[in-house]
């Protein structure tokens, strides 16, 4: 009986899958075929303006920027964004890209990878402009990925800025002492446990603190150079039509958050407006009278359906609270807004 139920279930899934492909053959959706590496993407028209030969691709950066796998296919946000930009670059009908950012930031390496991909998209191969449209939150790493864009549009109430780096860890030695737990550490060098939470707080030397701070400062300098280079290049390409960085902009690059209005005054963004204003600006920069808006969405494959029914050795119970909380790893560098850390 159990075997019969399983076979009927698999047969039903197969019928639904084949039926969806049958219907898909009559739809205008353009599906990536013949590619085995990277995310499987399909092109979806989100706004049909009766311009099938002229398109603007919208690439979304939403939530924590991470290099961790986002789906059962094992692809990260970095993988997906890079694949979307590559697809947009290869399509001659795509004339520009809108980077739609709604993120408090995230991992340093992931943010830098996406920032580089945006910069390369505008300078290598079929160079096409990228316009950033900031949502309610585009701070820290969210601003890091926006800085290389040709033009940045933010709402006056957008929370942005938070230019800075954070590295945190926990010291739980006091708790260990209370319960009578004593650590035994064997190490190859005197600095090997410099971020260990089991050490006595008084045993952390000034030299160790200076080493960690130097690492943070180096990453922070990189952040500022990305902002300075990105905004300078954009201002040159826009022929003085955008906003230049204020002379004292570094005074505000101390981790503080800024409203869209404040960011506009300091030259961190070029224009105040909503997504529709970003679309209009994109058409102006790309020299377009009209264009369809498209997105590249990940396509569900038959193998993904089987993964849903797969077994796992994990005994963890997940509680869905309706929001994605940041999973910060101790000792790892992050570009994250302070509004998201508490």
Order of alpha helices (4+ residues) and beta strands (2+ residues): alpha-beta-beta-beta-alpha-beta-beta-alpha-beta-alpha-beta-beta-beta-alpha-alpha-beta-alpha-beta-alpha-beta-alpha-beta
